[in-house]
Amino acid sequence: MGMTRTHWASITAVVLALLFAGGATLATAGDGGSSGPAAPTAESADAGFARDMSVHHQQAVEMSFVVRDRTDDEEVRRLAYDIANTQANQRGMMLGWLDLWGLPKVAPDAEPMAWMASGGGDGKDPHAGHSMAKAGEGSLMPGMATAEQLARLGRLSGERAEIEYLQLMIVHHNGGVDMAEGCVRLCTVGPERELARGMVDAQRSEVELMVDLLKKRGAQVRT
């Protein structure tokens, strides 16, 4: 089953509590305290994940708002609302962390997903580069829709729009899960790892729901 708005409200409250706890720790380090950990660097997995997943989430929010205007199906509209609301909130958290760490939200000179391909810097992570290899042609990160696919979604309506959205979002979520699993392995800030772990669980649950919704419409998952 998909996560309800009430479930997401509870999850958000917990994550916000973790955010403030992590923020207090990093603020202490920033004040020159010797006991606290240093803030992540711009090249770290923590910063790379926050930057890249913020972009990834933004596209999910945009696609969800598009389909809400293209269908009257309440089940799909509710799913789209939950995805847009949750991912917009999570994006705000990640951008807030970058502000807290004094790091740029955009790194023009950094390759997307470089933080994950590095395997944390030791070159021994068997998953290193996995998500980069899955990035689709014309997209920057795993699962992201191309400009052509987004334009097509915007031209459709009714069940055709529902199917297109579900197919695109399943691929998008699967790519996001790969990225979040990378952060769980490589990120060093506890609250960020917990947020990433929550993304993995929630998006896998939503993928199961979306597969069922596709089956109801006689459509298959796009590979």
N, C-alpha and C positions, 0 to 999 in steps of 0.2 A: 504494500500500500504506500501511497505517497505521503509525505509529511504535511500535516495541516498547518494553518497559520498559527494556531496556538502552540503547536510543537516548536515551530520556528521562533516564536517569541521567547519561549523558555530557553532554547539553545542560544539565542542572541544575548539574553541576559547573562548566561553563564560565560559566554565568550567575552562580553564586555567586562565582566569581573576579572577575567584572566588578563585582559588588555590593560586594565588599570594597575593590576598587580605587577605585570611586566614593565609597564611604564614607570612605576615607582622605582623598580630595581635599576632600570637603565638611566633614569634621571639621577639617581645617586652616583652612578658611574660617571655621568657627564659632569657632575659637580666636582670631580677630582677625587672622590672617595677611593681608597685603595682596596676596599673590601668587595665592591661590586664589579660585575663583569663589564668589559668594554663593549660599546655599541658595535653592531656589525659594520663591516666596511662596504663600500659600494660594489665590490666584486664578490661579496659573500653570497652563499646560497640563500640566506635570509632576505637580503635586499633584492636579489634576482627574482626570487619567487614572488615577493610582494609586488615588484614592478610588472612582471609578466602576467601573473594571475589577475592583476587589476585590469589589464587590457583584455584578457580572456573573458573575465566576468562582464566587462562593459558590453561586449558583443552579445552575450547571452541576454543581458537586460534589453538591449535594442531589439533582438529577434522576438523576445517575449512580448514587448509592447506592440510590435508589428502584428503578430498573430492575434492579439486581443482585439485589434481593430478590424480583423479580416474574417472573424467567425463569431457565431452566436452560440456555439457549443459550450455549455457551462463547465463541463469537466476540463476541457482544454484551456478555457479562459482562467479557471481557478489554478491550474497547474502553472500557466504562464505568469499569473500574478505572484504565486509563491516563489517561482524561480527569480523573477525580476526583483522582488522585495528582498529576498535572502541574499542574492548576489550583489545587489547594490549596497546593502549593509556591510557585507564582508569586504567589498571593495573599499568602502570608507575606512574600515579598520586597517586594512593593509596600507593605504595611503597615509593614514595617521601614523602608523609605525615609521614609515619613511621620513615623515616630518620630525618625529620624535628622535630618530637617529641622525637627523641633519643630513639626509641623503636626497639626491634628486629623484623625482618621480619618473623621469624619462632619462635614459642613458643612450643617446644617439650612437655612440661609438661601440656599444656593447651588442653582440649578437644575441638575438632572442634565444633563450634556453641554454646559453653558455654556462650558466651556473649549474645546470644539471649534467651537461655533457662532461664537465670537469670531474664529476664523481667526487666532489669535495676536495679535489686537489691531490689525491693520492694515485689516481689513474687505475685503481683496482676495483672500482664499483662495477659489478657485472651488468648493472642497469644503465650505466653511463651512455648517453647518446640515444637511449631507446626512444624517448619521446621525440627527439629531433628527427629521427628517421621516419616517424609516423606523421610528421607535419605534411599537410596536403599541398599540392601545387597551387601557388597563388595565395597561400596563407602564411602567416608568420609563426604560428605555434600550433601544437597538436590539436586537431579537432575543429579549428576555427574555419568558419565558412568563408568562401571567396566572395568578392564583390559581385560576381555574376550570380552566385547562389542567393545572396541577400536581395538582389534586384528581382530575381524570380519569385522569391517569397512575397515580396511587396506587390507583385502583380496578381497573385492568386487570391482566392476567397473561398469561404465555405470549407467543405471537406478536403478539397485539394490543398488549401492553405494549411489545414490541420496536419495532413500527412507530410507535407514538405517541412513544416516546423518540427514535427516529431522526429523525422529522419535526420534533419540537421542537428537537432539538440541532443539526440543520442550520441552521435559522433562527437559533438562538442563536449558533452559530459565525459565520455570515455577518455578524451584527450585531457580534460581537466583532472580526472582521477589519476592519470599517469603523472601529471605535474605535481599534484598534491602528495602522491606517494613519494616523489622525489624529495619534497620538502620534509616529509616525515623522516626520511633517511638522513638528509644532509643539513637541514636547518639546525641552528644551535639555540635559538630563543624558544624557551618552553611554550609560552602562549601561542606562538606562531605555529609550532609543531602540532599543538592541540587543535588549532583552527584547521590546519591541513588535514588532520586525521578525521575531523568532523566532516570536512568536505568529501572525503573518500566515502564514508559511510552513507551520507545523505544523497550524494549523486548516484551511487550505485543503486540505492533504493528507488530514486526517480527514474533511472534507466529501466528498471524492471516495470515500473508503472507505464512508461512510454512505450515499451515493447508491447504490453497488453493493449494499449490504446490503438497502436498500429494494427494489431491483429483484428480488433473489432472493426476496423475499416478495410480489411482485406489487403493490407499493405505489409511489406517486409522491411526489415532493418536494412539501411543502405550500408554497403561495405566500402 
